[in-house]
C-alpha cells in the first residue's frame, strides 16, 4: 500500500433497492460505488447499520459488480440502531481491525456500531484517526431540499442520539458533513442516464433504483432528482480541495421545538455547531461544497468502458 493511501472503515445504512419500502435512499450505494473508484483510499472493512440482512446482501452485490482486487470483508451490525453496547459481528470486526492498525471511519448512518466499539473498548479510541459523518447543522439551520416546501430531519443523528453522546465524550477528531455541505449537489436523470441500456447488469440495476428515487423527489420536494448526501463525507477524504470547513467549531446537543410532522414530541434534540457555543467539544464542520465535485460524483458512476 502506498503511503498516501488512507485506510478507512466504511460504516453504512445502505438501503438502495430495499423491497419493503422501495424506492429507498440511494446515496449510500452511490457513495460506495464512488469509494471503490478512488485511488487515494482503501476500504479495510464495511459494517452494516440497520436492515442488516438486506444491507449485507446489496453490499455484496455492489462489490461483485464494481470492486476489483482483494476482497473487502462485510459485517452485519445493529439491526435497529437502538442497542448501543450490544456486540455484533460488525462491532467485533471493527474492534479487531483497530487493534491491528489505525483507521479513519466513514460513518454514513446511525452511529450505533461505532459507539458500541467505543463504549465497550474505550482504549481503541486512540486508534481512530478521524470520523467523518453525514450529520449535524449550524445553529437553527433547517433542512429544506428542492423547492423548500418540506423540512427533513437529521436522520442519522435522530435515529440514535445516545450513540452520538458516547462519541462526543471521546477525544477523536470528528468531521460533520451533512445537509449544508450536500444541498448544492443535485443529480437528475441526465446525470446517470448513461447507466441505462449499456449491457452491464450492475449498471442497469443501479439505474432503475436511481430513476425511481429521482421520480420520488418530484412529489416530495417539487423537483425530479435527488441530493446524494453521503458523498460529501467521503469527498472530505478523497477530494478535500472541493470543501470549505469551519475549523475547531464548538458542537453541542440542544433541545428545541420539534418541526417534524412524523414525530409527536413537542421538543427534540438537535446536533449543532456554532462559534458562540461555550462547549469544549470542537469539531470540523463542512459547510460548503465547491463547483466541480458534482462532476466527480457523476464520473464515479460511469465505468471506464462506458
C-alpha positions, -999 to 999 in steps of 0.1 A, spaced: 0 0 0 13 35 -9 20 59 19 -5 84 6 -34 59 6 -58 64 36 -72 33 51 -109 38 61 -136 17 76 -170 21 58 -200 20 82 -232 23 62 -270 20 65 -272 11 28 -308 6 17 -307 11 -21 -334 -11 -36 -348 -23 -2 -380 -40 -14 -402 -34 17 -403 3 11 -390 9 -24 -378 32 -36 -353 38 -8 -323 61 -2 -297 56 -29 -269 78 -16 -251 51 4 -249 30 -28 -236 58 -48 -210 66 -21 -198 30 -21 -195 30 -59 -176 62 -57 -153 50 -29 -144 19 -49 -132 41 -78 -108 62 -57 -70 55 -57 -62 75 -25 -83 54 -1 -85 17 7 -115 2 24 -104 -20 53 -139 -33 60 -176 -25 57 -201 -27 85 -239 -25 81 -261 -5 104 -299 -11 103 -317 -35 79 -285 -56 83 -296 -86 63 -306 -66 32 -277 -42 36 -253 -71 37 -269 -86 6 -269 -54 -15 -233 -45 -5 -221 -79 -17 -239 -72 -50 -222 -39 -55 -188 -53 -46 -193 -81 -71 -202 -56 -98 -178 -28 -91 -148 -39 -69 -116 -53 -82 -87 -66 -61 -86 -82 -27 -120 -90 -12 -134 -64 12 -150 -80 43 -186 -71 51 -202 -75 85 -237 -72 98 -241 -47 126 -270 -34 147 -303 -41 130 -324 -13 146 -298 11 158 -312 11 193 -288 -12 213 -256 7 218 -232 -15 239 -245 -48 224 -218 -66 204 -224 -79 170 -204 -92 140 -196 -56 129 -185 -42 162 -163 -72 169 -147 -69 134 -142 -31 138 -126 -36 172 -103 -63 158 -93 -41 129 -85 -12 152 -63 -34 173 -42 -41 142 -40 -6 127 -51 30 129 -81 38 107 -103 66 97 -141 59 98 -167 70 73 -200 69 92 -229 72 69 -258 60 91 -267 60 128 -236 57 150 -246 26 169 -219 3 156 -191 28 162 -204 39 196 -206 3 207 -169 -2 200 -160 29 219 -183 21 249 -170 -14 252 -134 -8 242 -126 28 251 -88 20 247 -94 18 210 -104 54 206 -67 64 201 -67 40 171 -93 61 153 -76 89 133 -108 107 124 -146 100 119 -164 117 91 -202 117 95 -232 127 73 -247 147 102 -251 180 121 -260 216 113 -252 252 121 -274 265 148 -311 267 138 -304 257 101 -334 240 86 -330 211 61 -352 221 31 -344 202 -1 -356 211 -36 -381 239 -37 -380 241 1 -416 230 6 -407 203 32 -383 202 61 -365 169 66 -347 156 96 -311 150 106 -319 113 103 -285 97 112 -284 117 145 -321 115 153 -321 77 149 -296 72 178 -289 102 199 -274 81 227 -246 68 205 -236 103 194 -233 113 230 -209 83 235 -188 95 206 -188 132 217 -174 121 250 -142 109 233 -113 130 220 -115 115 185 -113 142 157 -148 145 142 -160 159 109 -196 168 103 -206 169 66 -243 169 63 -271 188 46 -254 221 43 -224 206 25 -246 185 3 -276 207 -6 -257 223 -36 -254 188 -52 -283 176 -72 -284 146 -96 -312 142 -121 -319 117 -148 -295 132 -173 -266 128 -148 -270 90 -145 -287 82 -178 -256 66 -193 -260 37 -168 -291 26 -188 -290 0 -215 -253 -5 -217 -254 -42 -211 -239 -42 -176 -260 -60 -150 -250 -38 -122 -253 -5 -141 -289 -14 -152 -299 -24 -116 -284 8 -101 -300 29 -129 -335 16 -121 -331 24 -84 -318 59 -91 -346 65 -116 -373 56 -90 -357 77 -63 -354 106 -87 -390 104 -95 -399 104 -59 -382 137 -55 -408 154 -77 -437 146 -54 -419 154 -21 -397 183 -30 -410 197 -62 -380 188 -83 -373 155 -100 -339 143 -88 -321 139 -55 -293 150 -33 -266 124 -28 -259 134 8 -234 107 18 -209 116 -9 -197 147 9 -182 130 40 -164 106 15 -153 136 -5 -138 151 26 -113 122 25 -109 118 -13 -113 153 -27 -106 177 1 -100 207 -22 -137 209 -30 -148 217 5 -149 247 28 -148 239 65 -153 256 99 -123 245 119 -125 238 156 -161 249 159 -178 241 192 -206 215 190 -233 205 214 -267 188 215 -295 213 221 -332 207 229 -356 228 208 -391 228 194 -397 198 171 -406 207 135 -411 171 122 -447 162 114 -438 125 118 -425 129 154 -452 135 181 -428 151 205 -431 189 210 -393 191 216 -363 171 204 -325 171 204 -305 188 176 -268 183 169 -255 218 162 -223 238 158 -216 275 165 -186 296 174 -209 312 200 -214 279 219 -193 275 251 -189 238 246 -153 225 250 -160 198 224 -150 210 190 -153 195 155 -146 203 119 -178 213 101 -181 211 63 -204 240 53 -199 243 15 -191 221 -15 -174 239 -43 -182 236 -80 -166 206 -97 -173 180 -70 -206 171 -85 -189 162 -117 -165 139 -98 -196 121 -83 -211 116 -118 -178 104 -132 -175 78 -105 -209 63 -115 -196 56 -150 -174 26 -158 -144 34 -179 -157 14 -208 -190 34 -210 
